[in-house]
């Protein structure tokens, strides 16, 4: 059971370049989200999805795009990389219990360290 | 909007001793979840313990326990018999208690800024 898989683990981009951070989960979870972690800031929510075809913005969505065409995959796109997007990025997933209640435990990927120069 | 505050940026403890990490939060919700996550140097986020606000009993997981004071909006983590492997960044987090059908929103984890715990030999 792979859980949540993020690729790549490390990436260096030049300002203005675009790229996609991949996230896949094999647990059939409905809820997926992307966070960025910056020193002294904790984790901040970028975008999230409550199911295939449904996405919404978090706290810090500017400069990022997401889509959810399948339950398994939730890629994060940087449209035009900026130095301010240098950060560690985490993907997480969670699921709803049979009774409809959101089971709040989030399973995290191992993170992507992105540097924009 | 919810906020989570961890007032101790760094703490240290001697191996085998007990340490308490503080967390306070602000919300107008009456039902919600609270969590402590551990992030060791490997960067992996690991769930340590979870508390549901409607439960009065404090959660425990082996050497980890919480002191949940709902009226005071306080959620501290106690680590007993500290081990070198407990050295990590610890994050307190909040989530609303939701019942939503597919297509619902407001699924959000709000994190504190973290406390770096060092366990010394």
Interface residues (C-beta under 8 A of the other chain):
Chain A: X30 X31 X33 X35 X40 X41 X42 X43 X44 X45 X48 X50 X51 X54 X56 X58 X88 X90 X92 X94 X96 X100 X101 X102 X104 X105 X106 X108 X110 X111
Chain B: X4 X9 X33 X35 X42 X43 X44 X45 X47 X50 X91 X95 X97 X98 X99 X100 X101 X102 X103 X104 X105 X107 X108 X109 X110 X111 X112 X113 X114
